[in-house]
Amino acid sequence: MNIKEFRACDLDVMQRLVGLKLKRLFKQLDFYIFVFGDETEYTLHTYCTFKIRKDNRILLTAADENYYPNCEPMPFKVYKKDPMHLKSLLKTNTENLKQILGDSVVKSLKVTDTADIFIEFENGVVMEFFIDYTWQNSEYFRFFKLDDSDNPHYVVKFYDGFIIIEMGKID
């Protein structure tokens, strides 16, 4: 793994998402996975705060799993005991998002100097990913191409007060 202090241009590789559709979105353990493309697929695994919006309407956030569909907070004891209910809430929200996105493709992508990511679709839907610096020495997101080649993983972490990026093949 190659480790260095983060620069936004280190993730210029993410520009490959421009022109691609969001193919799948799901939660696995504590992270969300966004898969883009058809023939060639790229994936963004996020462990950070995010929101997906269109205009001034929030469509999905990293916290949605803790709320009932009517926006009432779900008590901790409920969502801790009933993980299948969480999956159904997330499934409802992601299905709604897929309907809203339709065949829209990524129009633009920006990575800031603080490693925040903004992905805008042609139909005005915007995905915003934010590093909140609460998880010291932890991974916030990774980006890579889904195939069997030697394409590297780009892993963004916050370590000892600095954002760093690890680049290399993950076995």
Disulfide bonds with the S-S distance in Angstrom:
none
